[in-house]
């Protein structure tokens, strides 16, 4: 059981204060009956809720797959620079989403955002190791002075895109490198 105002605020469409006002105006119905109080308890799994005649679907967690562009921080807030949450519509920003993992500011790629803390922990915790695969495209050829480690590239996986572009693929190991300088900009061997 959950409070009506908390359940509706959890959709990201209204704040608790706004839900209380909607209830007082008689715009919220639970199982066909006008809601008496914003504090009343409901079962989010079975309750049929409408606000202003519109049916509201309550869901426990939200999952967003986002293509993070370069130049945006993988963070929930920053006073000086744009963050991935600023790329989302307002109703999703209010849901308390957090990025699962990180991509550097100048990196682009798939990023998972969720309010499911248990899933985020299972994906990120070293105890529940989840293999991650990174693809990098660089201008020019990488050499020993660039922190390049040939062991990162599986046999036959690196291929020339053109004389100016090379692609490399590598799998992360379970243990972080002891010295970040030993492997260039990556945290993993």
C-alpha positions as a Markdown table, in Angstrom:
| # | Residue | x | y | z |
|---|---|---|---|---|
| 1 | Unk | 0.0 | 0.0 | 0.0 |
| 2 | Unk | 1.2 | 3.5 | -0.8 |
| 3 | Unk | -0.1 | 7.0 | -0.3 |
| 4 | Unk | -2.0 | 8.4 | -3.3 |
| 5 | Unk | 0.0 | 11.6 | -3.5 |
| 6 | Unk | 3.3 | 9.7 | -3.4 |
| 7 | Unk | 2.2 | 7.3 | -6.1 |
| 8 | Unk | 1.0 | 10.1 | -8.4 |
| 9 | Unk | 4.1 | 12.3 | -7.7 |
| 10 | Unk | 6.1 | 9.2 | -8.6 |
| 11 | Unk | 4.9 | 9.5 | -12.2 |
| 12 | Unk | 6.8 | 12.7 | -12.6 |
| 13 | Unk | 3.8 | 14.6 | -13.8 |
| 14 | Unk | 2.8 | 16.3 | -10.6 |
| 15 | Unk | 4.4 | 17.3 | -7.2 |
| 16 | Unk | 2.7 | 16.1 | -4.0 |
| 17 | Unk | 1.4 | 19.6 | -3.5 |
| 18 | Unk | -0.2 | 19.6 | -7.0 |
| 19 | Unk | -1.7 | 16.2 | -6.3 |
| 20 | Unk | -3.3 | 17.5 | -3.1 |
| 21 | Unk | -4.8 | 20.4 | -5.0 |
| 22 | Unk | -6.2 | 18.1 | -7.7 |
| 23 | Unk | -7.8 | 15.9 | -5.0 |
| 24 | Unk | -9.4 | 19.0 | -3.4 |
| 25 | Unk | -10.7 | 20.0 | -6.8 |
| 26 | Unk | -12.3 | 16.5 | -7.2 |
| 27 | Unk | -10.2 | 15.6 | -10.3 |
| 28 | Unk | -8.7 | 12.4 | -8.9 |
| 29 | Unk | -10.6 | 9.2 | -9.0 |
| 30 | Unk | -9.6 | 5.9 | -7.5 |
| 31 | Unk | -11.4 | 2.8 | -8.7 |
| 32 | Unk | -14.2 | 5.0 | -10.0 |
| 33 | Unk | -14.7 | 6.9 | -6.8 |
| 34 | Unk | -13.6 | 10.5 | -6.1 |
| 35 | Unk | -10.5 | 10.5 | -3.9 |
| 36 | Unk | -11.2 | 11.7 | -0.4 |
| 37 | Unk | -7.7 | 12.6 | 0.6 |
| 38 | Unk | -4.3 | 12.8 | -1.0 |
| 39 | Unk | -3.0 | 10.7 | 2.0 |
| 40 | Unk | -5.3 | 7.8 | 1.4 |
| 41 | Unk | -3.6 | 4.4 | 0.8 |
| 42 | Unk | -3.9 | 2.7 | -2.5 |
| 43 | Unk | -2.5 | -0.5 | -4.0 |
| 44 | Unk | -0.5 | 0.7 | -7.0 |
| 45 | Unk | -0.6 | -2.7 | -8.6 |
| 46 | Unk | -4.4 | -2.9 | -8.7 |
| 47 | Unk | -5.8 | 0.6 | -8.3 |
| 48 | Unk | -7.4 | 2.2 | -11.4 |
| 49 | Unk | -6.6 | 5.9 | -11.1 |
| 50 | Unk | -7.8 | 8.8 | -13.3 |
| 51 | Unk | -6.8 | 12.5 | -13.1 |
| 52 | Unk | -9.1 | 14.9 | -15.0 |
| 53 | Unk | -10.6 | 11.9 | -16.8 |
| 54 | Unk | -7.2 | 10.6 | -18.1 |
| 55 | Unk | -6.2 | 7.1 | -17.0 |
| 56 | Unk | -2.9 | 7.1 | -15.1 |
| 57 | Unk | -0.5 | 4.1 | -15.3 |
| 58 | Unk | 1.5 | 3.6 | -12.2 |
| 59 | Unk | 4.8 | 1.9 | -12.6 |
| 60 | Unk | 7.3 | 0.9 | -10.0 |
| 61 | Unk | 10.5 | 1.8 | -11.8 |
| 62 | Unk | 11.5 | 3.7 | -14.9 |
| 63 | Unk | 14.2 | 2.7 | -17.4 |
| 64 | Unk | 15.6 | 5.0 | -20.1 |
| 65 | Unk | 18.1 | 4.1 | -22.8 |
| 66 | Unk | 19.7 | 7.3 | -23.8 |
| 67 | Unk | 22.3 | 8.0 | -26.6 |
| 68 | Unk | 24.6 | 10.4 | -24.7 |
| 69 | Unk | 26.1 | 13.0 | -27.1 |
| 70 | Unk | 29.7 | 14.2 | -26.7 |
| 71 | Unk | 30.0 | 17.4 | -24.5 |
| 72 | Unk | 27.4 | 16.3 | -21.9 |
| 73 | Unk | 28.3 | 15.1 | -18.4 |
| 74 | Unk | 27.2 | 11.8 | -17.1 |
| 75 | Unk | 25.9 | 13.3 | -13.9 |
| 76 | Unk | 22.6 | 14.2 | -12.2 |
| 77 | Unk | 23.5 | 17.8 | -11.6 |
| 78 | Unk | 26.3 | 20.3 | -12.4 |
| 79 | Unk | 26.2 | 24.1 | -12.0 |
| 80 | Unk | 28.5 | 24.8 | -14.9 |
| 81 | Unk | 27.9 | 22.1 | -17.6 |
| 82 | Unk | 25.0 | 20.3 | -19.2 |
| 83 | Unk | 24.1 | 16.9 | -17.8 |
| 84 | Unk | 22.4 | 13.8 | -19.2 |
| 85 | Unk | 19.3 | 14.6 | -17.1 |
| 86 | Unk | 18.9 | 17.9 | -18.9 |
| 87 | Unk | 18.3 | 15.9 | -22.1 |
| 88 | Unk | 15.2 | 14.3 | -20.7 |
| 89 | Unk | 11.6 | 15.7 | -20.7 |
| 90 | Unk | 10.6 | 17.4 | -17.5 |
| 91 | Unk | 8.4 | 14.5 | -16.3 |
| 92 | Unk | 11.3 | 12.1 | -16.5 |
| 93 | Unk | 13.7 | 14.5 | -14.7 |
| 94 | Unk | 11.3 | 14.5 | -11.7 |
| 95 | Unk | 11.4 | 10.7 | -11.4 |
| 96 | Unk | 14.8 | 10.6 | -9.6 |
| 97 | Unk | 16.6 | 8.9 | -12.4 |
| 98 | Unk | 20.4 | 8.2 | -12.1 |
| 99 | Unk | 22.9 | 7.1 | -14.7 |
| 100 | Unk | 24.0 | 3.5 | -14.5 |
| 101 | Unk | 27.7 | 3.8 | -15.1 |
| 102 | Unk | 29.6 | 6.6 | -16.7 |
| 103 | Unk | 30.7 | 7.9 | -20.1 |
| 104 | Unk | 33.4 | 10.6 | -20.2 |
| 105 | Unk | 32.3 | 14.1 | -21.3 |
| 106 | Unk | 33.7 | 13.8 | -24.8 |
| 107 | Unk | 32.4 | 10.2 | -25.2 |
| 108 | Unk | 29.1 | 9.4 | -26.9 |
| 109 | Unk | 27.1 | 6.2 | -26.6 |
| 110 | Unk | 24.4 | 4.2 | -24.9 |
| 111 | Unk | 23.7 | 5.1 | -21.3 |
| 112 | Unk | 21.1 | 3.5 | -19.0 |
| 113 | Unk | 19.2 | 5.8 | -16.6 |
| 114 | Unk | 16.9 | 4.3 | -13.9 |
| 115 | Unk | 15.4 | 4.8 | -10.5 |
| 116 | Unk | 15.8 | 1.1 | -9.8 |
| 117 | Unk | 18.7 | 1.2 | -7.3 |
| 118 | Unk | 18.8 | -2.6 | -7.0 |
| 119 | Unk | 19.3 | -3.1 | -10.7 |
| 120 | Unk | 21.9 | -0.3 | -10.9 |
| 121 | Unk | 23.8 | -2.0 | -8.0 |
| 122 | Unk | 23.8 | -5.4 | -9.7 |
| 123 | Unk | 25.1 | -3.9 | -12.9 |
| 124 | Unk | 27.9 | -1.8 | -11.4 |
| 125 | Unk | 29.0 | -3.8 | -8.4 |
| 126 | Unk | 32.3 | -5.7 | -8.8 |
| 127 | Unk | 30.7 | -8.6 | -6.8 |
| 128 | Unk | 28.1 | -9.1 | -9.7 |
| 129 | Unk | 30.7 | -8.6 | -12.5 |
| 130 | Unk | 29.0 | -7.6 | -15.7 |
| 131 | Unk | 31.2 | -7.6 | -18.8 |
| 132 | Unk | 31.4 | -4.3 | -20.6 |
| 133 | Unk | 32.5 | -3.8 | -24.2 |
| 134 | Unk | 33.8 | -0.5 | -25.5 |
| 135 | Unk | 34.4 | 0.5 | -29.1 |
| 136 | Unk | 36.8 | 3.4 | -29.8 |
| 137 | Unk | 37.4 | 5.2 | -33.1 |
| 138 | Unk | 40.5 | 7.3 | -33.2 |
| 139 | Unk | 42.1 | 9.5 | -35.8 |
| 140 | Unk | 45.4 | 8.1 | -36.9 |
| 141 | Unk | 47.3 | 5.1 | -35.6 |
| 142 | Unk | 47.9 | 4.4 | -32.0 |
| 143 | Unk | 51.4 | 3.7 | -30.9 |
| 144 | Unk | 53.3 | 2.9 | -27.6 |
| 145 | Unk | 53.5 | 6.6 | -26.8 |
| 146 | Unk | 49.7 | 6.8 | -26.7 |
| 147 | Unk | 49.3 | 4.3 | -23.9 |
| 148 | Unk | 48.1 | 1.7 | -26.4 |
| 149 | Unk | 48.1 | -1.9 | -25.2 |
| 150 | Unk | 47.9 | -4.5 | -28.0 |
| 151 | Unk | 46.4 | -6.9 | -25.5 |
| 152 | Unk | 43.2 | -4.7 | -25.6 |
| 153 | Unk | 42.5 | -5.8 | -29.1 |
| 154 | Unk | 41.2 | -9.3 | -29.7 |
| 155 | Unk | 42.8 | -11.1 | -32.7 |
| 156 | Unk | 41.1 | -10.0 | -35.9 |
| 157 | Unk | 39.0 | -7.4 | -34.2 |
| 158 | Unk | 41.0 | -4.3 | -35.1 |
| 159 | Unk | 40.5 | -3.2 | -38.7 |
| 160 | Unk | 41.3 | -0.2 | -40.7 |
| 161 | Unk | 38.3 | 2.1 | -41.4 |
| 162 | Unk | 40.5 | 4.2 | -43.7 |
| 163 | Unk | 44.0 | 5.5 | -43.6 |
| 164 | Unk | 42.9 | 8.1 | -41.0 |
| 165 | Unk | 40.5 | 6.0 | -38.8 |
| 166 | Unk | 41.2 | 2.8 | -36.9 |
| 167 | Unk | 38.7 | 0.9 | -34.7 |
| 168 | Unk | 39.6 | -1.1 | -31.7 |
| 169 | Unk | 37.5 | -3.3 | -29.5 |
| 170 | Unk | 38.5 | -4.6 | -26.1 |
| 171 | Unk | 36.9 | -6.4 | -23.2 |
| 172 | Unk | 37.2 | -5.1 | -19.6 |
| 173 | Unk | 38.7 | -7.3 | -17.1 |
| 174 | Unk | 37.4 | -7.6 | -13.6 |
| 175 | Unk | 40.2 | -5.8 | -11.8 |
| 176 | Unk | 41.0 | -2.1 | -12.3 |
| 177 | Unk | 44.5 | -1.2 | -13.4 |
| 178 | Unk | 46.8 | -0.3 | -10.4 |
| 179 | Unk | 48.2 | 2.6 | -12.3 |
| 180 | Unk | 46.0 | 4.6 | -14.6 |
| 181 | Unk | 49.0 | 5.7 | -16.6 |
| 182 | Unk | 49.8 | 2.1 | -17.4 |
| 183 | Unk | 46.8 | 1.9 | -19.7 |
| 184 | Unk | 46.3 | 5.5 | -21.0 |
| 185 | Unk | 42.8 | 6.9 | -20.4 |
| 186 | Unk | 41.1 | 3.7 | -19.6 |
| 187 | Unk | 40.5 | 2.4 | -16.0 |
| 188 | Unk | 40.6 | -1.2 | -17.1 |
| 189 | Unk | 43.2 | -3.5 | -18.8 |
